[in-house]
Amino acid sequence: MREGERSGSAAVGIGPRSRVRVRVPATSANLGPGFDTLGMALSLFNYFDVELAPEGCWIEAAGEAAERVPLDSDNLVVRAAQAVWEQAGMPPTGWRVRVQAQIPFGRGLGSSASAIVGGAVAANVLAGEPLGVADLLRVAADLEGHADNVTPALVGGFTVVVQGDASGSGGRRDIRWVRLPAKGVIAVVAVPELQLPTHVSRRMLPQQVSLQDAVFNMSRACLLVAGLATGDTQVVAAAMDDRLHQPYRAAVVPGFTQVVDAARGAGALGAVLSGAGPAVLALAAEGAPVERIGEAMAGAFTAAGVRARWLALSLDDVGAQVETPDGFRAVGGSRCP
């Protein structure tokens, strides 16, 4: 086993019966004003090799934060795979999982969403693909607790998602979504060397907000969708402010305001917390000085006492993919059924 790898076993069984490899992109949710609604897939990937086994589970992890990956049935890949397997009415099985991670863990770039989507898609393929995109998305959102990351992780692109209990569904989660193009922009992400679990970040948020702040966010979320869909970067630049979550979460992200200011000052259209943070996502027009933006953002984190690295990422238009003899094939579609 190579350095940086670790593995564990919850049971010992004979060899696996079949196998699938799934690739899932990183994601950034909220995008400023679109709290729990907007998200986009980014060109950074986790890979999941999943096999059926007679019983139990065996998990091996390598790459980003391999030491943090649970090596038992609490692993999100296994939990998602088992949920899909049971929903498909398949007989009991065990799991063998190998994770090759590129997505930073606990930074707001959808590492948990990638694991959930990877496990769900893998199990669906091994079961003969009885579940469609809508069913997979419901399973993933139930495990994640919200759909703004798992939607772009599954279907790719820039997504708008609305969720709630479906009428007459007996409590079944109803998810409506659409995937849109995000024209003319690239992403620059500053990743600080600190972790902020989503459940901790959510505790910072108020239970009620003012009508004024709600209207402020609604208007900018709508404007951001229009700007990204049409490629109007001036509109995008005017639409990335937020009053519902970032002012509260900023208290636990050292240097957040300075990082945002540094990104804009270096040529970005705007910058926001990526998901619950602590990573900060800047959007820039194609052709913008990416290196200058990234260095400015990382430097602002450093000035606040936190080491950081930066990544320049394109948007991923495909989402989760399954490896075939002819290469990877996409799983998702362009809109909800």
Beta strands, then each sheet from edge to edge (+ up, - down):
strand 1: 6-9
strand 2: 19-29
strand 3: 38-53
strand 4: 57-63
strand 5: 94-101
strand 6: 158-165
strand 7: 173-180
strand 8: 185-192
strand 9: 270-273
strand 10: 280-285
strand 11: 308-313
strand 12: 321-324
strand 13: 327-330
sheet 1: 1+ 4- 5- 3+ 2- 12+ 13-
sheet 2: 1+ 4- 5- 3+ 6- 7+
sheet 3: 9+ 10- 8+ 11-
end
